[in-house]
Each structure stands twice: as structure tokens, then as C-alpha cells.
Amino acid sequence: MPLISDRFRGFLPVVVDLETGGFNAATDAVLEIAACILAMDNFGRLSIAETISVDVEPFEGANVDPRALEFTGINLEDPERDPLPEKEALRRITQPVRKAVRETGCQRAILVGHNPAFDLGFLNAAIERTDFKRSPFHPFSSFDTATLGGLAFGQTVLARAVEAAGIEWNAAAAHSAEYDATKTAELFCKIVNMWKLKGGE
């Protein structure tokens, strides 16, 4: 039986997307975090096992650029928005990830993202800012679906890579952390599963 721990050298791929109040991880707020935990079936195929998402309360003194809110469509005053402080948000996201790491026999999680330096930079900044001690994620290694999408489909923009992969894309739903993480996860799984079908390990 194939094991996900063997497939990625002891790493558990977890697809992560963050929506933020700007581009500077040191000064700009994290507003949403979503994570898709992946699983491997008896034939070695990947799929999404669990998705966790959380709204995040901007940290004290955080910058929130109105242009970022316009781009993401996030309304900080939305009564349906139920944000958690950063440390609690990190706990909510990482607890199921740590559980999956243990259950799969992996050593730690590795962030999968579309241009993941952005997401990992903001994640690490929040971890440092809150003195969060139990992050399961590798602090600097990641898998990039922009690179993989360029290799597999000749497309590096998420929407175009997803559509080229034959996966449905709803532009109106894009730029929420949960939607973008889910589509990034579907794209990553599709590429890995295609590689296996072509005889790759």
C-alpha cells in the first residue's frame, strides 16, 4: 500500500492560502487562512481529505490597505465574519494538520501554495508575532503550483492553470482563502496524479 510519507520524503503536503491586508508580512494584517489536508488512496492518488478555514482579526497596529479589501472582496464589518485573534487562528489551522502528520507517519507538513513565498512569509510572520510554538510546517521549504502549473499545462496564473487542468473555476468566488486553497489543492492533486499515470514515482 503506497504511503504519503514515502511519496514526499516524510513531508505531508498541506495546501495553504492566506488573504491579507497588503503585501508586507511585517506590517500588513492576515485576514483569512485556509488549509487543505491531502490524503493518498490505495492506488497512490491524492485528494483533499479535510479543509479548515478561519477569519482572522487584524493584529494591533496592523495595516489594512483598502485596495487589498477591494481586491479580495473582504468586508471587515460583515456580521457573518467571525474573526479569531492570530494565535487562536493559527491553533485552529495547525491542530488538524499536526494530527494528520502523526496519523500519516510524516515528520512534518510542507506548505503547498500558488507562489507560496507570499503565504509562507505571512504565516511565518504571524507565528513569530504571536510566539506560536507548535507550527507543523517546514519554515522555508514549500511546493509551488505556479511552477508545477507551468510545467504541466503551460500556465502559471492560478485561474488559467486550473481551467487548463479541466477543473471548474468561478471568478466570482476567487480571492477567498478557502476557495483559492481548494482550487490550488485540486490543481496540485491533478498534477501529481497525472505524473503517476505517466509512470512517475
C-alpha positions, 0 to 999 in steps of 0.5 A: 500500500503506497504511503504519503510519507514515502511519496514526499520524503516524510513531508505531508503536503498541506495546501495553504492560502492566506488573504491579507491586508497588503503585501508586507508580512511585517506590517500588513494584517492576515485576514483569512487562512485556509488549509487543505489536508491531502490524503493518498488512496490505495492506488497512490492518488491524492485528494483533499481529505479535510479543509479548515478555514478561519477569519482572522482579526487584524493584529494591533497596529496592523495595516489594512490597505483598502485596495487589498479589501477591494481586491479580495472582496473582504468586508471587515464589518460583515456580521457573518465574519467571525474573526479569531485573534492570530494565535487562536487562528493559527491553533485552529489551522495547525491542530488538524494538520499536526494530527494528520502528520502523526496519523500519516507517519510524516515528520512534518507538513510542507506548505503547498501554495500558488507562489507560496513565498507570499503565504509562507512569509505571512504565516511565518510572520504571524507565528513569530508575532504571536510566539506560536510554538507548535507550527507543523510546517517546514519554515522555508521549504514549500511546493509551488503550483505556479511552477508545477502549473507551468510545467504541466499545462503551460500556465502559471496564473492560478485561474488559467492553470486550473481551467487548463487542468479541466477543473471548474473555476468561478471568478466570482468566488476567487480571492477567498482563502478557502476557495483559492486553497481548494482550487490550488489543492485540486490543481496540485492533486491533478498534477501529481496524479497525472505524473503517476499515470505517466509512470512517475514515482 
